[in-house]
Amino acid sequence: MAAIEDPPFSLLSLEDELTCSICLSPFDCPVTIPCGHNFCQDCLLTTWTDSYSCPQCRTLFATRPELKKNTVLSTVVETFRSRAGGPKEELRTPFGALAHGNHGHMKK
């Protein structure tokens, strides 16, 4: 019996991992917060108005955490964009694009 082969690797299979859970677009200037989750810097700063909690796991921080730019994730997103052949600003029309503007990222 022939072995079942895995389908060829597709960059599109990484799309969900490279997507901000706030704006639903590929990360733009990704930052990491202490709980380990990543978001677009502008998206996160827009959501942090009165309190500081992770939009994904809801971990509450007593003070505003220092945002650390995730340079590795940023490089991976740029590689994904160039290899996927999509425009730099947008690879797909995100669900939240209408609420957040033309390219899906939250406005300041």
N, C-alpha and C positions, 0 to 999 in steps of 0.2 A: 504494500500500500504506500502511496506517495505521501511524503511529509507535507503537512500544511504549512505554507510559508506565510510569514507576517507580511501584510501589505507594505509597500515601500513607505519610508518615512515621509511625512508631509509637514511642511512648515505650518500649514493651516491647523494641524493638530495642536500646535502651541498657542493658538490664538487666545483661548480662554485664560491661559496662564499669563499672558502678556496684556491682559485687559484690566483696567481700573474698575473696581466694583462700584465706584460712585458714578462715573460718567459713561461707563460701558464702552470706552474707546481704548485703543492701545495706549499704554502709559506715555505721558508727556512729562518729562522731568520727574521720574519716579523717586519717591522718598520712602524710607523705612521708619516705622515707629517702634517703640520698645517691645511691643508684643510680637513683632516680626512681620506684620502685614505691610503691604506696599500700596501706595496710591499716587496719583498725579499730585504734585505739590500744590498747585492752585486749587484742585478739587478738595483736598484735605483742609487747606486753610479756609476755604469758603464754608466748610461744614463746622469748623471750630469757631463758634461765636461766644457762647457763654460757658461751656464746659468742654473738657477735653477727653473724649472717649474714642475708641477705635470704631469706625463705622462698620467694621466687619464682625469682630468678636465682642464688641461693646465693653472691652476692658476700660475702666475709668482711670484717668491719670489726674493726680491732685494738682499738678501744675502742667503748663504746656510743655510737652516733651521736645527735646531738640530733634529736629528733622535731619536725617542723614541721607544725602543723595545716594541712591543705589546705582553706582556707576556700571556695575556688571549688568544689571537689568536694563539700564539705559542702552548699553551697547547691544544687547540681545534684541531689544525692540527695534533699534535702527537696522540691524542685520535682517530681522524679520521683514521690516518694511521694504528694504531694498530687494530682498529675494522674492517676496510675494508679488512684487511688481505693482503694488498699489501706490496711490499718492502719499506723499509724506504726511499730510495732515489727517488722512482718514483712510482706513482700509475697508471699512464697512459702514453702513448707516446704523449708528447705535440707537438703542431704544430711547435713551434720554436725550437725543440730539435736539429735538424740538425744544426741550426745556432749557438746554444749556447753550444753545447757539449753533452756528454753522458746522463747527467741527466736533461738537460733542463735549467739549470741555467746559466746565462751569465758569461762568463769568465772575469777575471780582466784584 
